[in-house]
């Protein structure tokens, strides 16, 4: 057990260093600069409540950029080492596939967490400078954004094991959009009034991740409170779906003929 943990940590460290050597760090720096620029423009052009506009644009841009970062990292996390055959050399040593995959996931999540923290903190600092209220719900919004980003990371990793890079990116983005649309569409009256469509959308909703549930920015902007029970249930839903994806990834990776 101790050896497996040690192997996973070594692989995680290697993954972090490998990602740091790639263009991921520059991507994060560019995104932070873009969010700063958007916040400045929003502040100058806003005649209403500049703090609310800055928060809306800042966290919105942070969410989109974090998701794109997760897609880019996840699509190449395992695929690169399979393509360049380096995974064969790693697994030929006394390293289990589970230890290898755990290390890769931990390393990728560490980079994603750092990136999301830097990008989101930029938006929060701009909001605070304009005398915005840093409430507990705001921290919940950032935390759920991180969970959502991890889910996208695992979706991209899952697809990268079974298909090529282009299809991985397209499939992950499609699942993300569908996860929004199918749950939002269930609220429409013409969907509710059609039994077949209702059952179809409910079936899809049970399979696809409910990304709309994880995004609570609207509650912040309109100063609406959410009970702690709902926030905890949302967090557990996100973590549960994340663990399900990781389990599927483990199962698929164990079936891969690599050595």
TORLO-22104 format. One line per 10 residues: number of its first residue (from 1); their letters; for each residue x, y, z of N, C-alpha, C, CB. Coordinates in steps of 0.02 Angstrom, whole numbers, plus 50000, padded with zeros to 5 digits. Glycine has a CB too. Layout:
NUM) a) X Y Z X Y Z X Y Z X Y Z; ...
//
This chain:
1) xxxxxxxxxx) 50041 49940 50000 50000 50000 50000 50043 50063 50000 49953 50000 50061; 50094 50063 50045 50138 50121 50049 50177 50132 49986 50186 50113 50108; 50198 50076 49954 50235 50081 49892 50192 50109 49836 50263 50013 49872; 50129 50088 49834 50083 50114 49782 50072 50188 49789 50015 50077 49786; 50064 50211 49853 50055 50283 49865 50117 50321 49843 50040 50296 49940; 50176 50294 49860 50239 50326 49841 50246 50331 49765 50298 50288 49871; 50228 50277 49731 50231 50277 49658 50184 50329 49628 50214 50207 49630; 50124 50333 49656 50075 50381 49631 50099 50453 49641 50007 50372 49666; 50131 50466 49698 50155 50534 49712 50213 50552 49666 50178 50540 49785; 50256 50504 49650 50311 50516 49604 50284 50533 49535 50358 50455 49600
11) xxxxxxxxxx) 50234 50495 49512 50204 50507 49447 50167 50574 49447 50156 50449 49428; 50134 50590 49503 50099 50655 49508 50149 50712 49502 50062 50659 49575; 50206 50705 49536 50258 50757 49532 50284 50764 49461 50316 50740 49580; 50295 50708 49428 50318 50710 49359 50266 50743 49314 50333 50638 49333; 50202 50727 49325 50148 50756 49285 50144 50832 49294 50080 50725 49304; 50151 50855 49356 50149 50926 49370 50207 50962 49334 50153 50939 49446; 50266 50933 49340 50324 50964 49308 50318 50963 49232 50389 50928 49329; 50290 50910 49205 50281 50904 49133 50231 50956 49108 50257 50834 49114; 50176 50965 49145 50126 51015 49126 50152 51086 49134 50062 51006 49168; 50194 51096 49184 50224 51162 49194 50271 51180 49137 50261 51166 49261
21) xxxxxxxxxx) 50303 51129 49108 50348 51142 49051 50310 51154 48986 50395 51083 49042; 50247 51135 48986 50206 51146 48926 50181 51218 48925 50147 51096 48923; 50133 51232 48880 50108 51300 48872 50050 51316 48920 50086 51311 48801; 50036 51270 48966 49980 51280 49013 49990 51342 49055 49971 51219 49058; 50051 51351 49081 50066 51409 49123 50055 51474 49085 50137 51406 49150; 50078 51477 49023 50069 51538 48983 49995 51550 48969 50108 51532 48917; 49958 51496 48959 49886 51501 48948 49852 51533 49008 49855 51431 48934; 49871 51512 49068 49842 51540 49129 49859 51614 49135 49867 51502 49191; 49920 51633 49120 49941 51703 49125 49902 51746 49076 50016 51710 49112; 49893 51721 49015 49854 51758 48965 49782 51767 48988 49857 51722 48897
31) xxxxxxxxxx) 49753 51714 49017 49683 51718 49040 49676 51768 49096 49659 51649 49063; 49724 51769 49142 49721 51818 49197 49723 51889 49169 49779 51806 49247; 49766 51900 49120 49769 51966 49088 49705 51985 49053 49826 51967 49039; 49673 51936 49021 49610 51949 48986 49555 51967 49036 49589 51889 48944; 49552 51931 49092 49501 51944 49143 49512 52014 49173 49503 51890 49198; 49575 52032 49184 49589 52100 49210 49565 52153 49160 49665 52108 49223; 49578 52142 49096 49558 52190 49045 49482 52195 49041 49587 52170 48977; 49448 52137 49041 49374 52137 49038 49344 52172 49099 49348 52065 49033; 49373 52160 49157 49348 52192 49218 49358 52267 49215 49383 52163 49279; 49414 52289 49189 49428 52361 49183 49378 52393 49135 49500 52374 49158
41) xxxxxxxxxx) 49365 52361 49078 49317 52388 49030 49247 52389 49060 49317 52346 48965; 49229 52336 49096 49163 52333 49127 49154 52389 49178 49151 52265 49161; 49207 52402 49216 49203 52454 49267 49195 52523 49236 49266 52452 49312; 49230 52534 49181 49229 52599 49149 49164 52612 49111 49287 52606 49101; 49134 52559 49083 49075 52566 49041 49010 52558 49080 49077 52517 48985; 49015 52535 49143 48954 52521 49181 48929 52585 49215 48968 52467 49234; 48862 52596 49209 48831 52653 49243 48786 52628 49300 48790 52694 49193; 48783 52563 49310 48740 52535 49362 48782 52517 49423 48701 52472 49335; 48789 52453 49435 48828 52430 49493 48891 52397 49467 48787 52379 49537; 48948 52434 49465 49009 52407 49435 49034 52343 49468 49063 52459 49438
51) xxxxxxxxxx) 49026 52338 49534 49050 52278 49568 49014 52215 49543 49041 52285 49644; 48949 52221 49534 48910 52163 49511 48928 52145 49439 48835 52178 49515; 48940 52196 49397 48959 52183 49327 49028 52150 49325 48960 52249 49287; 49074 52174 49366 49142 52146 49367 49140 52073 49391 49188 52188 49413; 49098 52059 49442 49092 51991 49467 49062 51945 49414 49048 51990 49530; 49011 51969 49380 48978 51929 49328 49028 51912 49272 48916 51967 49299; 49061 51963 49246 49108 51951 49191 49169 51912 49215 49130 52018 49161; 49195 51930 49274 49255 51898 49300 49245 51823 49313 49276 51932 49363; 49193 51805 49351 49182 51735 49365 49158 51697 49303 49131 51727 49422; 49120 51731 49260 49099 51699 49198 49159 51682 49154 49051 51744 49160
61) xxxxxxxxxx) 49205 51729 49147 49265 51717 49108 49310 51665 49142 49304 51783 49098; 49312 51667 49209 49352 51617 49246 49324 51547 49235 49352 51634 49321; 49258 51541 49235 49226 51476 49225 49241 51448 49156 49151 51480 49236; 49231 51489 49105 49243 51466 49036 49316 51449 49025 49221 51520 48985; 49361 51492 49047 49432 51480 49037 49456 51419 49076 49473 51542 49058; 49430 51407 49135 49448 51349 49174 49426 51285 49140 49419 51353 49245; 49366 51287 49111 49341 51228 49075 49383 51213 49014 49267 51240 49055; 49403 51265 48977 49446 51255 48919 49514 51227 48941 49456 51321 48881; 49539 51251 48997 49602 51226 49024 49595 51151 49041 49623 51266 49086; 49539 51132 49072 49527 51062 49090 49523 51018 49027 49462 51055 49130
71) xxxxxxxxxx) 49491 51043 48975 49487 51004 48912 49556 50993 48882 49441 51040 48861; 49596 51046 48881 49663 51042 48852 49708 50994 48891 49695 51111 48849; 49706 50999 48957 49748 50955 48999 49723 50883 48996 49748 50980 49072; 49657 50874 49003 49629 50806 49004 49637 50769 48938 49557 50809 49021; 49633 50805 48883 49637 50772 48817 49707 50744 48803 49618 50821 48763; 49758 50771 48837 49827 50748 48826 49857 50713 48886 49871 50806 48806; 49820 50706 48941 49847 50682 49004 49878 50612 48997 49793 50681 49057; 49839 50566 48968 49863 50498 48959 49880 50485 48885 49811 50447 48983; 49844 50520 48841 49851 50507 48769 49922 50519 48744 49803 50551 48730; 49956 50571 48769 50024 50585 48746 50071 50528 48762 50049 50649 48779
81) xxxxxxxxxx) 50066 50501 48822 50112 50447 48842 50096 50382 48806 50110 50437 48917; 50033 50372 48788 50015 50314 48748 50042 50323 48677 49938 50302 48747; 50033 50383 48650 50055 50397 48582 50131 50392 48574 50032 50466 48560; 50168 50419 48623 50241 50419 48618 50273 50358 48652 50268 50482 48648; 50230 50310 48673 50253 50245 48700 50288 50249 48767 50299 50213 48651; 50289 50308 48799 50324 50313 48864 50287 50274 48918 50331 50386 48884; 50221 50266 48910 50183 50228 48959 50205 50155 48961 50108 50233 48944; 50228 50128 48905 50252 50059 48903 50312 50050 48949 50270 50039 48830; 50357 50098 48948 50417 50094 48989 50400 50101 49063 50468 50149 48969; 50352 50145 49079 50332 50155 49149 50300 50092 49177 50284 50215 49155
91) xxxxxxxxxx) 50253 50063 49139 50216 50005 49163 50256 49941 49159 50152 49998 49124; 50312 49942 49124 50355 49883 49123 50393 49875 49189 50404 49886 49064; 50396 49929 49227 50427 49927 49293 50373 49904 49344 50455 49998 49313; 50393 49892 49406 50343 49871 49456 50296 49929 49477 50377 49843 49518; 50260 49956 49427 50211 50009 49439 50144 49984 49413 50232 50076 49404; 50095 49983 49456 50028 49960 49435 49993 50013 49394 49986 49940 49496; 49946 49991 49355 49908 50039 49314 49868 50087 49358 49860 50001 49266; 49843 50061 49414 49804 50104 49460 49848 50158 49489 49773 50062 49516; 49909 50140 49511 49956 50190 49539 49974 50242 49487 50020 50155 49565; 49986 50219 49426 50003 50264 49371 49946 50314 49358 50018 50225 49306
101) xxxxxxxxxx) 49885 50287 49354 49828 50330 49337 49811 50377 49395 49767 50287 49321; 49816 50353 49457 49804 50397 49514 49854 50455 49514 49809 50357 49580; 49918 50439 49501 49969 50491 49498 49955 50543 49444 50036 50460 49487; 49935 50519 49385 49920 50565 49330 49861 50611 49348 49905 50526 49266; 49809 50581 49379 49750 50620 49397 49766 50671 49451 49693 50573 49420; 49804 50650 49502 49822 50696 49556 49863 50755 49528 49863 50660 49611; 49911 50740 49485 49952 50792 49455 49911 50841 49414 50005 50762 49413; 49866 50814 49372 49824 50857 49330 49777 50899 49373 49783 50814 49281; 49748 50869 49425 49703 50906 49469 49739 50962 49506 49669 50859 49519; 49802 50949 49525 49842 51000 49559 49853 51060 49514 49910 50971 49582
111) xxxxxxxxxx) 49869 51047 49451 49879 51102 49403 49814 51139 49390 49907 51075 49336; 49760 51101 49381 49694 51133 49369 49673 51174 49429 49641 51079 49354; 49682 51147 49489 49664 51183 49551 49703 51248 49556 49676 51140 49613; 49768 51245 49542 49809 51305 49544 49786 51356 49492 49883 51288 49532; 49772 51332 49432 49748 51377 49379 49682 51409 49395 49743 51339 49314; 49634 51369 49419 49568 51397 49437 49575 51447 49494 49519 51340 49456; 49616 51430 49544 49626 51475 49601 49654 51542 49578 49672 51443 49653; 49704 51541 49534 49734 51603 49510 49685 51643 49468 49797 51588 49469; 49649 51609 49423 49603 51643 49379 49544 51672 49418 49577 51596 49324; 49515 51632 49464 49458 51655 49503 49477 51710 49552 49426 51596 49541
121) xxxxxxxxxx) 49537 51704 49582 49559 51755 49630 49566 51823 49597 49625 51734 49663; 49585 51823 49533 49589 51886 49496 49521 51921 49494 49615 51874 49424; 49469 51881 49479 49401 51909 49478 49379 51932 49547 49352 51858 49450; 49397 51893 49599 49376 51911 49667 49411 51974 49692 49391 51853 49715; 49475 51981 49674 49512 52042 49695 49481 52104 49662 49587 52036 49676; 49466 52099 49598 49434 52155 49564 49366 52172 49596 49424 52139 49489; 49329 52121 49614 49264 52131 49647 49273 52164 49715 49227 52064 49655; 49323 52142 49753 49336 52169 49820 49359 52242 49816 49389 52127 49856; 49400 52258 49766 49424 52327 49758 49365 52376 49748 49472 52332 49698; 49312 52351 49716 49253 52393 49704 49203 52388 49762 49219 52374 49639
131) xxxxxxxxxx) 49228 52367 49821 49187 52362 49882 49133 52309 49878 49156 52429 49898; 49146 52257 49839 49099 52202 49836 49101 52161 49900 49113 52158 49776; 49045 52129 49916 49039 52090 49977 49063 52018 49963 48966 52090 50003; 49118 51998 49994 49144 51930 49987 49106 51885 50036 49222 51927 50000; 49050 51859 50012 49006 51819 50055 49025 51745 50054 48933 51827 50034; 48995 51707 50099 49007 51635 50101 48983 51602 50036 48972 51603 50162; 48928 51628 50008 48901 51599 49946 48950 51608 49888 48834 51631 49929; 48989 51661 49891 49039 51672 49839 49093 51618 49841 49071 51742 49848; 49114 51599 49901 49163 51545 49907 49133 51478 49885 49188 51540 49980; 49070 51468 49899 49036 51408 49875 49036 51406 49798 48963 51404 49902
141) xxxxxxxxxx) 49024 51464 49768 49023 51468 49695 49091 51448 49665 49003 51539 49672; 49144 51472 49696 49212 51455 49672 49226 51381 49684 49265 51499 49708; 49206 51355 49742 49216 51284 49756 49180 51239 49708 49195 51269 49827; 49117 51255 49692 49079 51215 49645 49106 51222 49574 49004 51235 49646; 49135 51281 49558 49168 51290 49494 49227 51242 49487 49192 51363 49485; 49264 51233 49542 49321 51186 49542 49297 51115 49530 49360 51192 49607; 49243 51095 49565 49215 51028 49556 49192 51018 49484 49156 51016 49604; 49159 51069 49456 49137 51065 49386 49196 51057 49339 49096 51127 49368; 49249 51094 49352 49309 51090 49310 49341 51021 49314 49359 51144 49330; 49342 50993 49374 49369 50925 49383 49328 50873 49343 49370 50905 49457
151) xxxxxxxxxx) 49262 50882 49343 49220 50836 49304 49236 50840 49230 49145 50852 49316; 49245 50901 49204 49263 50910 49134 49332 50879 49120 49263 50985 49114; 49378 50888 49167 49445 50858 49161 49439 50782 49154 49489 50877 49222; 49398 50751 49196 49390 50678 49193 49353 50656 49131 49353 50654 49256; 49306 50695 49107 49273 50678 49044 49323 50678 48986 49216 50729 49029; 49366 50729 48984 49416 50733 48931 49465 50675 48937 49454 50800 48934; 49485 50658 48998 49531 50602 49009 49499 50536 48986 49551 50597 49082; 49435 50527 49003 49399 50466 48984 49398 50458 48908 49328 50467 49011; 49379 50511 48873 49375 50507 48800 49444 50498 48768 49342 50570 48771; 49496 50527 48800 49563 50522 48771 49589 50450 48772 49611 50567 48809
161) xxxxxxxxxx) 49562 50408 48817 49584 50339 48821 49556 50297 48763 49562 50308 48887; 49498 50318 48737 49464 50277 48687 49462 50308 48617 49394 50264 48709; 49485 50370 48609 49482 50400 48543 49538 50451 48534 49413 50435 48533; 49540 50485 48477 49594 50532 48463 49581 50601 48493 49605 50539 48388; 49630 50645 48486 49628 50709 48520 49570 50754 48497 49693 50746 48510; 49560 50758 48431 49507 50801 48405 49438 50778 48428 49510 50801 48329; 49425 50713 48424 49359 50687 48445 49351 50695 48520 49352 50613 48425; 49406 50688 48557 49404 50698 48630 49380 50768 48647 49473 50685 48661; 49411 50818 48615 49393 50888 48629 49320 50901 48609 49440 50936 48592; 49300 50879 48550 49232 50890 48527 49181 50854 48571 49225 50866 48454
171) xxxxxxxxxx) 49197 50792 48591 49151 50754 48633 49143 50785 48702 49175 50682 48639; 49198 50807 48731 49195 50838 48797 49154 50902 48797 49265 50852 48823; 49166 50944 48747 49128 51007 48742 49054 50992 48729 49157 51051 48685; 49040 50941 48688 48970 50922 48673 48935 50898 48736 48968 50867 48619; 48969 50857 48776 48939 50833 48839 48927 50891 48886 48986 50781 48872; 48973 50938 48888 48965 50996 48932 48903 51037 48911 49027 51041 48931; 48897 51051 48847 48840 51089 48823 48774 51051 48833 48848 51107 48748; 48776 50986 48818 48716 50944 48826 48696 50940 48900 48727 50874 48798; 48746 50937 48944 48732 50935 49016 48697 50997 49040 48795 50925 49054; 48710 51053 49007 48673 51115 49022 48604 51115 48991 48713 51177 48997
181) xxxxxxxxxx) 48602 51101 48926 48540 51109 48888 48485 51061 48910 48554 51100 48815; 48504 50997 48923 48453 50948 48937 48418 50961 49004 48484 50878 48937; 48455 50987 49053 48425 51002 49117 48387 51068 49116 48478 51004 49172; 48413 51117 49079 48377 51181 49073 48313 51173 49032 48422 51234 49041; 48316 51130 48981 48258 51120 48937 48200 51086 48972 48278 51080 48876; 48215 51047 49024 48162 51013 49062 48115 51061 49097 48192 50965 49112; 48136 51124 49103 48094 51175 49136 48046 51208 49087 48138 51228 49168; 48055 51197 49022 48013 51228 48972 47943 51196 48972 48045 51222 48902; 47892 51237 48960 47823 51213 48965 47806 51160 48912 47775 51271 48959; 47831 51169 48850 47814 51121 48797 47849 51054 48807 47832 51151 48729
191) xxxxxxxxxx) 47903 51053 48846 47935 50990 48864 47895 50955 48919 48009 51001 48887; 47874 50995 48969 47835 50967 49024 47769 50938 49000 47823 51020 49077; 47741 50969 48948 47676 50947 48923 47678 50886 48878 47643 51002 48887; 47738 50863 48860 47745 50805 48816 47776 50748 48856 47788 50823 48754; 47737 50694 48866 47760 50639 48909 47823 50606 48880 47705 50587 48917; 47824 50595 48814 47880 50561 48783 47944 50602 48789 47865 50547 48709; 47938 50667 48775 47997 50711 48782 48020 50715 48854 47981 50781 48755; 47972 50716 48900 47989 50720 48971 48030 50659 48992 47926 50726 49014; 48007 50599 48971 48042 50537 48988 48111 50535 48955 48001 50476 48967; 48114 50560 48892 48177 50560 48856 48228 50606 48889 48166 50582 48783
201) xxxxxxxxxx) 48205 50665 48909 48249 50714 48941 48269 50691 49010 48216 50782 48944; 48223 50659 49045 48239 50633 49112 48291 50577 49108 48176 50606 49147; 48284 50534 49056 48334 50482 49046 48402 50509 49032 48313 50436 48990; 48404 50560 48987 48468 50593 48973 48496 50629 49034 48461 50641 48916; 48451 50658 49073 48472 50694 49133 48502 50649 49186 48415 50731 49162; 48482 50585 49187 48510 50538 49234 48580 50516 49214 48465 50477 49240; 48596 50522 49150 48662 50500 49125 48711 50559 49122 48655 50468 49056; 48689 50614 49093 48733 50672 49084 48741 50711 49149 48706 50717 49029; 48799 50740 49160 48809 50781 49220 48768 50845 49218 48884 50798 49229; 48739 50862 49274 48698 50923 49279 48743 50982 49295 48642 50915 49332
211) xxxxxxxxxx) 48774 51011 49243 48819 51068 49255 48781 51130 49278 48857 51083 49191; 48718 51137 49258 48679 51194 49280 48672 51196 49356 48610 51193 49247; 48668 51138 49385 48660 51133 49458 48722 51158 49494 48645 51061 49478; 48780 51149 49463 48843 51168 49495 48860 51242 49487 48899 51126 49466; 48823 51277 49446 48837 51348 49434 48785 51391 49470 48837 51364 49358; 48808 51427 49521 48762 51466 49563 48777 51541 49560 48767 51442 49636; 48808 51562 49506 48826 51633 49499 48764 51678 49499 48865 51645 49434; 48709 51655 49469 48648 51696 49466 48622 51711 49536 48594 51660 49426; 48628 51664 49582 48606 51677 49651 48648 51732 49683 48610 51612 49693; 48712 51734 49666 48755 51787 49693 48736 51855 49665 48828 51772 49676
221) xxxxxxxxxx) 48725 51857 49599 48711 51921 49566 48646 51951 49589 48710 51912 49491; 48597 51909 49604 48531 51933 49625 48522 51928 49700 48476 51895 49590; 48578 51917 49736 48579 51917 49809 48526 51871 49838 48569 51987 49835; 48522 51811 49810 48476 51760 49836 48516 51709 49876 48437 51726 49778; 48490 51692 49933 48523 51643 49976 48504 51572 49957 48506 51656 50049; 48550 51527 49967 48538 51456 49957 48547 51421 50024 48585 51426 49902; 48500 51379 50044 48508 51342 50108 48570 51298 50106 48445 51300 50122; 48599 51289 50164 48660 51248 50169 48646 51176 50146 48686 51248 50241; 48586 51152 50157 48568 51083 50137 48573 51075 50061 48498 51065 50161; 48550 51126 50025 48553 51123 49951 48625 51127 49927 48511 51180 49920
231) xxxxxxxxxx) 48664 51171 49958 48734 51178 49939 48773 51113 49951 48767 51236 49978; 48761 51081 50009 48795 51018 50024 48773 50963 49976 48781 50998 50096; 48707 50961 49962 48682 50910 49915 48712 50920 49846 48605 50913 49911; 48720 50982 49825 48751 50997 49760 48825 50976 49759 48745 51072 49744; 48859 50990 49814 48930 50971 49819 48937 50895 49817 48960 50998 49885; 48896 50859 49854 48899 50786 49855 48881 50757 49787 48853 50757 49909; 48834 50789 49753 48816 50767 49685 48877 50773 49639 48757 50809 49657; 48910 50830 49641 48968 50841 49598 49025 50793 49614 48993 50912 49606; 49039 50782 49679 49092 50736 49698 49074 50664 49679 49106 50740 49774; 49010 50647 49688 48988 50580 49669 48995 50566 49595 48916 50570 49690
241) xxxxxxxxxx) 48977 50615 49554 48984 50607 49481 49058 50603 49462 48949 50665 49444; 49099 50642 49497 49171 50642 49484 49201 50573 49499 49206 50696 49526; 49182 50544 49556 49206 50478 49574 49182 50424 49526 49184 50461 49645; 49121 50432 49500 49095 50385 49450 49138 50387 49387 49022 50401 49433; 49155 50446 49364 49197 50453 49304 49266 50423 49315 49203 50527 49284; 49295 50435 49374 49361 50407 49389 49358 50331 49390 49387 50434 49457; 49305 50302 49416 49297 50229 49417 49293 50202 49346 49234 50209 49456; 49256 50236 49302 49251 50214 49232 49318 50219 49197 49198 50257 49194; 49356 50272 49212 49422 50281 49183 49468 50224 49204 49453 50349 49203; 49467 50207 49269 49507 50151 49293 49489 50086 49257 49498 50142 49369
251) xxxxxxxxx) 49424 50074 49248 49401 50013 49216 49425 50010 49143 49325 50008 49219; 49418 50065 49107 49439 50067 49037 49515 50060 49030 49416 50132 49004; 49551 50093 49075 49624 50092 49070 49652 50023 49086 49655 50143 49116; 49619 49987 49131 49641 49918 49148 49631 49871 49088 49602 49892 49209; 49583 49887 49045 49569 49844 48988 49612 49862 48927 49496 49849 48970; 49649 49917 48931 49692 49937 48875 49751 49889 48869 49717 50009 48884; 49767 49870 48807 49825 49827 48795 49886 49872 48785 49814 49781 48732; 49922 49882 48839 49979 49929 48838 50046 49893 48844 49972 49980 48894; 50047 49835 48876 50111 49801 48887 50105 49729 48863 50132 49803 48961
//
